[in-house]
Structure formats: structure tokens, C-alpha cells
């Protein structure tokens, strides 16, 4: 299983170049979608943007055959 529960800067590359790691990710049975941060003090539009990025990456990988799962922790 691959997860992205790290500091955002460590996995920003999966958003900027989602195709670069498709081959590596396809080797795993499960890939959790990224969890870009949504801090309470963030502007609501930035929180929505990060939700979009989380879900877009997961949906894109799923469309490419990666074993994707969406797992987000509550606040």
C-alpha cells in the first residue's frame, strides 16, 4: 500500500506530473489518494482547491488502472 500522509511538499510532484509515477504506483495493490492539507486558518477557496487536488489525483490514477482508494481523516 502506498500512502501520502506526509508533508505536502514531499508529494507535490504527483499533482504537477501525475504520469511520472504511474508505472511505480501500478505495482502496488492499493494506492491511497494524496491528502493535501486543509488547515482551519486556510482560506476556504484553498481548502476546496486541495480537496479537488486530492480527488483528481485519485480519480486519474484509478482511470489508469492503479488500485486507488480515497482515505481522508476527519479534523
Buried (B, 14 or more C-beta within 10 A) or exposed (E): EBBBEEEBEEBEEBBEEBEEBBEEBEEEEEBBBBBBEBEEEEEEEBBEBBEEBBBBBBEBBBEBEBBBBBEBEEE
